[in-house]
Amino acid sequence: MSLHSDELFNPTEEHRLLRQTIAEFARREVAPQAAEFDEKGELNVELFRKLGELGLLGITVSVDDGGAGMDAVAATIVHHELSKYDPGFCLAYLAHSMLFVNNFYNCSNAEQRERYLDKVMSGEWVAGMGMTEPGAGTDVMAMKTTAVRDGGDYVLNGTKTYITNGPEGYCFLVYAKLNDRLTAFVVDRECPGFSTSNHIEKIGMRGSSMSELIFEDCRIPASNLLGEEGGGLTHMMRNLEIERLTLAAMSVGIAERCVEIMIDYADQRRAFEQSLNRFGQIQRYIGDGYAMMQAAKCLTYNVARDLGPDNRARVGSDAAKLFAAPVGKQCADWAMQVMGGAGYCREFPVERLWRDAKLLEIGGGTIEAHQKNLTKDLTRIWRASGGV
């Protein structure tokens, strides 16, 4: 719905033009392929590379290093607009551009950027991040993947799971324990001992693929260490903030599209000789859905305005995702209810958006993790203020 406040949602002309470009690209090229690749359970790699042609795969990378040089608001806009038509495709974009490119760029050196940056920003190499393990999700310190130094290499052993872009990916930012301290590495397909599993089937977000990353005495050159030994936790926590923000933006996109669908369908569909939008219960779904969507959107963009590589926003990003994630799911559920049997059929996009929305309450931090983080952080802030 074209009800964007230029002050909050498009703070500059550059942001406004970006939204216009992405919205048009999403309607023209993303929407028509969404159902097909959802059915296949695959990433549309050819379309993904068009994001590189648009300069979106390095959206937060400095212009001096070949990126778009834009900010967290710009990243929010892209995830918002793409998710209106194909959240699964957008999830692949997030895993590549936020979890790998943004994170890599902020903790890599010039030599590492020379080897990887151009290829991932063009889309020639699809990328992702390996953090979650079979026995370690929210509890990241429980991860079992290890790294040991062996001459000019590091040797990794362990398994990561539920990794977006795993099947298509060429390179991954991987966290492992080195001397019991989290450390970040780049692992690519050329590293001996690295492999990926078959696709892991999932209910939603099927426009992106998922697999395990398997390290069996995987040897990576010492030059693939990102930052310092033991510095991985700092990188991880900093990047989680923009990850959670952009996941919130995805939920906003789902919610906004579902509200649009409800408005249109309820106006066109007739029952008992009048439009559905004349019935109070339908009005409740539309009115409440719009209000919740707008609240989630305002919170998400407000947090985006203050987030940057040197500006932490853990409380804001947790709050945005905690609030927005259920809104996407609720609006999708209401849209399906408004459409009745039609909404439950694959002929229409609502059932796909409904399936896709659930992941946002789990991935990038569960809603329970956000509640825990917020309670801890708000208590600390309250105590520091003297309780006043």
C-alpha positions as CSV (number, residue, x, y, z in Angstrom):
1,M,0.0,0.0,0.0
2,S,1.5,3.3,-1.0
3,L,1.0,5.0,2.3
4,H,4.7,5.5,3.2
5,S,5.6,8.6,5.2
6,D,8.6,10.2,3.4
7,E,10.0,11.3,6.8
8,L,10.2,7.8,8.4
9,F,10.0,5.3,5.7
10,N,11.8,7.2,2.9
11,P,14.1,9.6,4.8
12,T,16.0,10.7,1.7
13,E,15.3,10.9,-2.1
14,E,17.8,8.0,-2.5
15,H,15.7,5.9,-0.2
16,R,12.5,6.8,-2.1
17,L,14.0,5.9,-5.4
18,L,15.3,2.6,-4.0
19,R,11.9,1.7,-2.8
20,Q,10.4,2.5,-6.1
21,T,13.0,0.4,-7.9
22,I,12.6,-2.6,-5.6
23,A,8.8,-2.5,-5.6
24,E,8.7,-2.5,-9.4
25,F,11.3,-5.3,-9.6
26,A,9.4,-7.3,-7.1
27,R,6.0,-7.0,-8.9
28,R,7.5,-7.5,-12.4
29,E,10.1,-10.3,-11.8
30,V,9.8,-11.7,-8.3
31,A,6.0,-12.3,-8.0
32,P,5.6,-14.3,-11.3
33,Q,8.2,-17.0,-10.3
34,A,7.3,-17.3,-6.6
35,A,4.8,-20.2,-6.8
36,E,7.0,-22.2,-9.2
37,F,10.1,-22.1,-7.0
38,D,8.1,-22.6,-3.8
39,E,6.9,-25.8,-5.4
40,K,10.4,-26.8,-6.4
41,G,11.9,-25.8,-3.0
42,E,14.8,-24.2,-4.8
43,L,16.4,-20.8,-5.1
44,N,16.0,-19.0,-8.4
45,V,19.7,-18.4,-8.9
46,E,19.3,-16.6,-12.2
47,L,16.9,-14.1,-10.6
48,F,19.1,-13.9,-7.5
49,R,22.0,-12.7,-9.7
50,K,19.8,-9.8,-11.0
51,L,19.9,-8.5,-7.4
52,G,23.7,-8.2,-8.0
53,E,23.1,-6.3,-11.2
54,L,20.9,-3.9,-9.2
55,G,23.7,-3.4,-6.7
56,L,21.7,-4.9,-3.8
57,L,24.0,-7.7,-2.8
58,G,26.4,-5.3,-1.3
59,I,23.9,-2.7,-0.2
60,T,25.7,-1.9,3.1
61,V,29.2,-2.1,1.6
62,S,31.1,1.2,1.1
63,V,31.0,2.7,-2.4
64,D,34.8,2.8,-2.3
65,D,34.8,-1.0,-2.1
66,G,32.2,-1.5,-4.9
67,G,29.1,-1.5,-2.8
68,A,26.0,0.6,-2.7
69,G,27.1,2.5,0.4
70,M,23.7,2.6,1.9
71,D,22.4,2.1,5.5
72,A,20.1,0.0,7.6
73,V,17.0,1.9,6.4
74,A,17.9,0.9,2.8
75,A,18.4,-2.8,3.8
76,T,15.0,-2.6,5.6
77,I,13.3,-1.2,2.4
78,V,14.7,-4.0,0.3
79,H,13.6,-6.8,2.6
80,H,10.2,-5.2,3.1
81,E,9.4,-4.8,-0.6
82,L,10.8,-8.2,-1.7
83,S,8.9,-10.1,1.0
84,K,5.5,-8.8,-0.2
85,Y,5.8,-11.2,-3.2
86,D,8.3,-13.9,-2.2
87,P,9.6,-14.1,1.4
88,G,11.5,-17.3,0.5
89,F,13.5,-15.6,-2.2
90,C,14.0,-12.7,0.2
91,L,15.3,-15.0,2.9
92,A,18.0,-16.2,0.5
93,Y,18.9,-12.5,-0.1
94,L,19.1,-11.9,3.7
95,A,21.4,-14.9,4.3
96,H,23.7,-13.7,1.5
97,S,23.7,-9.9,1.9
98,M,23.3,-9.6,5.7
99,L,24.6,-12.8,7.2
100,F,27.6,-13.1,4.9
101,V,28.4,-9.9,3.0
102,N,27.6,-7.3,5.7
103,N,29.2,-9.4,8.4
104,F,32.2,-10.3,6.3
105,Y,32.7,-6.7,5.3
106,N,32.8,-5.4,8.8
107,C,35.3,-8.0,10.1
108,S,37.6,-8.7,7.1
109,N,40.9,-7.3,5.9
110,A,41.8,-5.9,2.5
111,E,43.3,-9.1,1.3
112,Q,40.2,-11.1,2.2
113,R,37.9,-8.5,0.5
114,E,40.0,-8.7,-2.6
115,R,39.4,-12.5,-2.8
116,Y,35.7,-12.6,-2.0
117,L,33.9,-9.3,-2.1
118,D,33.4,-8.8,-5.9
119,K,32.3,-12.3,-6.5
120,V,29.6,-12.2,-3.7
121,M,28.4,-8.7,-4.6
122,S,27.9,-9.7,-8.2
123,G,26.1,-12.9,-7.2
124,E,28.5,-15.1,-9.0
125,W,29.1,-16.8,-5.7
126,V,26.1,-17.4,-3.5
127,A,27.0,-17.1,0.2
128,G,25.6,-17.8,3.7
129,M,26.5,-18.2,7.3
130,G,27.0,-21.3,9.6
131,M,26.0,-20.8,13.2
132,T,23.2,-23.2,14.2
133,E,24.0,-26.8,15.0
134,P,21.9,-29.9,15.7
135,G,22.4,-29.3,19.4
136,A,22.9,-25.5,19.5
137,G,20.5,-22.9,18.3
138,T,19.7,-19.9,20.5
139,D,22.3,-21.3,23.0
140,V,25.3,-20.4,20.7
141,M,27.9,-21.1,23.3
142,A,26.8,-24.8,23.2
143,M,28.1,-25.2,19.7
144,K,30.4,-28.2,19.2
145,T,32.2,-27.3,15.9
146,T,35.9,-26.9,16.7
147,A,38.9,-25.4,15.0
148,V,42.6,-26.1,15.7
149,R,45.6,-24.5,14.3
150,D,47.8,-26.8,12.2
151,G,50.8,-25.1,10.6
152,G,49.5,-22.7,8.0
153,D,45.9,-24.0,8.2
154,Y,43.0,-24.3,10.6
155,V,41.3,-27.6,10.8
156,L,37.5,-27.6,11.4
157,N,35.3,-30.5,12.6
158,G,31.6,-30.4,13.2
159,T,28.2,-29.9,11.5
160,K,26.0,-26.8,11.0
161,T,22.3,-27.3,10.2
162,Y,19.3,-25.4,8.9
163,I,21.7,-23.3,6.8
164,T,20.0,-21.1,4.2
165,N,21.7,-21.2,0.8
166,G,23.6,-24.3,1.8
167,P,23.0,-26.3,-1.4
168,E,23.8,-23.4,-3.8
169,G,26.4,-21.6,-1.7
170,Y,30.0,-21.3,-2.6
171,C,31.3,-19.6,0.6
172,F,30.1,-19.3,4.2
173,L,31.0,-17.4,7.3
174,V,31.4,-20.1,9.9
175,Y,31.7,-19.9,13.6
176,A,33.7,-22.5,15.5
177,K,35.3,-22.9,18.9
178,L,39.1,-22.3,18.9
179,N,40.5,-23.0,22.4
180,D,36.9,-22.8,23.6
181,R,36.5,-19.3,22.2
182,L,34.1,-18.5,19.3
183,T,36.1,-17.6,16.2
184,A,34.9,-16.7,12.7
185,F,36.3,-18.1,9.4
186,V,35.4,-18.1,5.7
187,V,35.0,-21.6,4.4
188,D,34.5,-22.2,0.7
189,R,33.9,-25.1,-1.7
190,E,37.7,-25.4,-2.4
191,C,38.5,-26.3,1.2
192,P,39.2,-30.0,1.5
193,G,36.9,-31.8,4.0
194,F,34.0,-29.4,3.4
195,S,30.7,-30.7,2.1
196,T,27.0,-30.0,2.3
197,S,24.1,-32.4,2.8
198,N,21.0,-32.9,0.6
199,H,18.3,-30.3,0.8
200,I,16.4,-30.2,4.1
201,E,12.7,-30.0,3.2
202,K,10.7,-27.3,5.0
203,I,7.1,-26.1,5.1
204,G,7.6,-22.5,4.1
205,M,10.2,-20.1,2.8
206,R,10.7,-22.7,0.1
207,G,12.0,-20.2,-2.4
208,S,15.3,-20.5,-0.5
209,S,17.0,-23.8,0.1
210,M,18.5,-25.3,3.3
211,S,21.1,-27.9,4.1
212,E,23.8,-28.9,6.6
213,L,27.4,-27.8,6.3
214,I,29.7,-30.6,7.2
215,F,33.3,-30.3,8.2
216,E,35.4,-33.4,8.4
217,D,39.0,-32.5,9.1
218,C,38.3,-29.5,6.9
219,R,41.4,-27.5,6.2
220,I,41.2,-23.8,5.6
221,P,44.1,-21.5,5.1
222,A,45.1,-19.3,8.1
223,S,44.3,-16.3,5.9
224,N,40.6,-17.2,6.1
225,L,40.5,-16.3,9.8
226,L,38.1,-13.3,10.2
227,G,39.4,-10.8,12.7
228,E,41.2,-12.2,15.7
229,E,41.1,-15.6,17.3
230,G,38.3,-15.6,19.8
231,G,36.7,-12.5,18.3
232,G,33.7,-14.3,16.7
233,L,31.2,-13.5,19.5
234,T,31.6,-9.8,19.0
235,H,31.1,-10.1,15.2
236,M,28.1,-12.4,15.7
237,M,26.3,-10.2,18.2
238,R,26.8,-7.0,16.1
239,N,25.5,-8.7,13.0
240,L,22.5,-10.2,14.8
241,E,21.1,-6.7,15.2
242,I,20.8,-6.0,11.4
243,E,19.7,-9.6,10.9
244,R,16.8,-9.2,13.3
245,L,15.9,-5.8,11.9
246,T,15.7,-7.2,8.3
247,L,13.7,-10.2,9.5
248,A,11.3,-7.8,11.1
249,A,11.1,-6.0,7.8
250,M,10.2,-9.3,6.0
251,S,7.3,-9.8,8.4
252,V,6.2,-6.2,7.7
253,G,6.2,-7.0,4.0
254,I,4.1,-10.2,4.5
255,A,1.7,-8.3,6.7
256,E,1.3,-5.4,4.2
257,R,0.7,-7.7,1.3
258,C,-1.9,-9.7,3.2
259,V,-3.7,-6.5,4.2
260,E,-3.8,-5.4,0.6
261,I,-5.2,-8.8,-0.4
262,M,-7.9,-8.6,2.3
263,I,-9.0,-5.1,1.2
264,D,-9.2,-6.1,-2.5
265,Y,-10.9,-9.5,-1.9
266,A,-13.4,-8.1,0.6
267,D,-14.4,-5.4,-1.8
268,Q,-14.8,-7.7,-4.8
269,R,-16.3,-10.8,-3.2
270,R,-20.1,-10.7,-2.6
271,A,-22.1,-12.7,-0.1
272,F,-25.8,-12.3,0.8
273,E,-26.0,-9.6,-2.0
274,Q,-23.4,-7.3,-0.6
275,S,-19.6,-7.0,-0.5
276,L,-17.8,-8.9,2.2
277,N,-16.4,-5.6,3.5
278,R,-19.9,-4.7,4.8
279,F,-19.7,-7.4,7.5
280,G,-18.3,-6.4,10.9
281,Q,-16.1,-9.4,11.4
282,I,-14.4,-8.8,8.0
283,Q,-14.0,-5.2,8.9
284,R,-12.3,-6.2,12.2
285,Y,-9.7,-8.4,10.3
286,I,-9.0,-5.5,7.8
287,G,-8.9,-2.7,10.4
288,D,-6.9,-4.6,13.1
289,G,-4.6,-6.0,10.5
290,Y,-3.8,-2.6,9.0
291,A,-3.3,-1.1,12.5
292,M,-1.0,-3.9,13.6
293,M,1.0,-3.8,10.3
294,Q,1.5,0.0,10.5
295,A,2.6,-0.3,14.2
296,A,5.2,-3.0,13.2
297,K,6.3,-1.0,10.2
298,C,6.8,2.2,12.3
299,L,8.8,0.4,15.0
300,T,11.0,-1.4,12.5
301,Y,11.8,1.7,10.5
302,N,12.4,3.7,13.6
303,V,15.0,1.2,14.8
304,A,16.6,1.1,11.4
305,R,17.2,4.8,11.5
306,D,19.5,4.5,14.5
307,L,21.3,1.2,13.6
308,G,24.8,1.2,12.0
309,P,28.1,-0.6,12.2
310,D,29.1,1.7,15.0
311,N,25.7,2.2,16.5
312,R,24.3,-0.7,18.6
313,A,20.6,-1.2,18.8
314,R,20.1,-4.6,20.5
315,V,17.0,-3.5,22.5
316,G,15.4,-2.0,19.4
317,S,16.2,-4.8,17.0
318,D,14.9,-7.4,19.5
319,A,11.8,-5.4,20.1
320,A,11.1,-4.9,16.4
321,K,11.4,-8.6,15.6
322,L,9.5,-9.7,18.7
323,F,6.6,-7.4,17.7
324,A,6.7,-7.7,13.9
325,A,7.1,-11.5,13.6
326,P,3.6,-12.5,15.0
327,V,2.0,-9.6,13.0
328,G,3.0,-11.1,9.7
329,K,1.6,-14.5,10.8
330,Q,-1.6,-13.0,12.1
331,C,-2.3,-10.9,9.0
332,A,-1.7,-13.9,6.8
333,D,-4.1,-15.9,8.9
334,W,-6.7,-13.2,8.7
335,A,-6.3,-12.9,5.0
336,M,-6.8,-16.6,4.6
337,Q,-10.0,-16.3,6.8
338,V,-11.3,-13.5,4.7
339,M,-10.8,-15.5,1.5
340,G,-12.2,-18.7,2.9
341,G,-11.6,-21.7,0.8
342,A,-9.9,-19.7,-1.9
343,G,-7.2,-18.5,0.6
344,Y,-6.5,-22.1,1.5
345,C,-5.8,-23.1,-2.1
346,R,-2.4,-22.8,-3.8
347,E,-4.0,-20.9,-6.7
348,F,-3.6,-17.8,-4.6
349,P,-0.5,-16.5,-2.7
350,V,-2.0,-16.2,0.8
351,E,-1.4,-19.9,1.7
352,R,2.3,-19.4,0.8
353,L,2.6,-16.2,2.8
354,W,0.9,-18.0,5.7
355,R,3.5,-20.8,5.6
356,D,6.4,-18.4,5.1
357,A,5.4,-16.2,8.0
358,K,5.9,-18.8,10.8
359,L,9.7,-19.0,10.3
360,L,10.0,-15.4,11.4
361,E,9.0,-16.4,14.9
362,I,11.9,-18.9,14.9
363,G,14.8,-17.9,12.7
364,G,17.3,-15.3,13.7
365,G,16.3,-15.7,17.3
366,T,13.1,-17.2,18.6
367,I,10.4,-14.9,20.1
368,E,11.3,-16.4,23.5
369,A,15.0,-15.4,23.0
370,H,13.9,-11.8,22.3
371,Q,11.8,-11.8,25.4
372,K,14.8,-13.0,27.4
373,N,17.1,-10.5,25.9
374,L,14.8,-7.6,26.4
375,T,14.1,-8.5,30.0
376,K,17.9,-8.7,30.7
377,D,18.8,-5.5,28.8
378,L,15.9,-3.4,30.2
379,T,16.7,-4.5,33.7
380,R,20.3,-3.5,33.3
381,I,19.3,-0.2,31.8
382,W,16.9,0.4,34.7
383,R,19.5,-0.4,37.3
384,A,22.0,1.8,35.6
385,S,19.6,4.7,35.7
386,G,19.2,4.3,39.4
387,G,15.6,3.1,39.0
388,V,14.3,6.5,38.0
